[in-house]
Amino acid sequence: MRQRQGTDPMDAQRTHADGGASQGGLNHRLHTRVPLGTRALVNQPSLWPDPFEVVAENLSLGGAYFTSRFLFTPHDFFHCRMMLPGTGSVAGRELRLSAVVVRVDEGNWGNEKRCGVGAFFVALDAREEEEIQGYVRQVLSAG
């Protein structure tokens, strides 16, 4: 596993996981995000005693946006596991990712009070990078 060099995870708030950072109508994202809408299992024993489910709303090579019934705070570090949906070559592949929270939105999603969590991936191995890129390409080509 390699650490992403030259990138402070908290700088990601402006470029990766902020739900559409823009200035003057220009999108400043470094990575293309695509809808995901799949369940992920979050684990961080120092913050929460038991793993719990969140919904990964979107995904990019830089990070993901989750909704959760548990409150996160910026700088929380956690691990998550999720299966990539779809019918293409990466469908059903499990991702095991480490991330840091860069943004938290409190609010209601549907009839539930949930928080939105922008998270930046802090370390990806070559397989995870390839599978995320493959999923992004698959979604973009389908749609």
VENQUIDA-V122837 format. One record per backbone hydrogen bond with DSSP energy under -1.0 kcal/mol. NH is the residue of the N-H (numbers start at 0). CO is the residue of the C=O. E is the energy in kcal/mol with one decimal. If there is no record, write none. Layout:
# VENQUIDA-V122837
nh: <NH:NH>
co: <CO:CO>
e: <E:E>
This chain:
# VENQUIDA-V122837
nh: <3:10:12:13:15:16:22:25:27:33:35:36:37:39:40:41:42:46:47:51:53:54:55:56:57:58:59:63:64:65:66:67:74:75:77:78:79:80:81:83:90:91:92:94:96:98:99:100:101:102:104:106:108:111:113:114:115:116:117:118:119:120:121:128:129:130:131:132:133:134:135:136:137:138:139:140:141>
co: <121:7:9:10:11:11:25:22:20:58:56:55:55:53:80:51:78:43:43:41:39:66:37:64:64:33:62:118:57:116:54:114:100:72:98:42:96:40:94:92:87:83:89:81:79:77:119:75:117:117:115:113:111:108:106:67:104:65:102:63:99:61:97:124:125:126:127:128:129:130:131:132:133:134:135:136:137>
e: <-1.3:-1.7:-1.2:-1.5:-3.3:-1.1:-1.4:-1.4:-1.5:-2.3:-3.1:-1.2:-1.7:-2.5:-2.8:-3.3:-2.9:-2.1:-2.8:-1.8:-2.5:-2.5:-3.3:-2.5:-1.3:-2.3:-2.6:-1.9:-1.6:-2.7:-2.1:-2.4:-2.8:-2.0:-2.6:-2.1:-2.7:-2.0:-2.0:-2.6:-1.3:-3.7:-2.0:-3.4:-2.9:-2.7:-2.1:-2.6:-3.1:-1.5:-2.8:-1.9:-2.5:-1.7:-2.5:-3.1:-4.2:-3.3:-2.6:-2.9:-2.7:-2.1:-1.7:-2.5:-2.4:-2.4:-2.6:-2.6:-2.4:-2.3:-2.7:-2.6:-2.3:-2.5:-2.5:-2.5:-1.4>
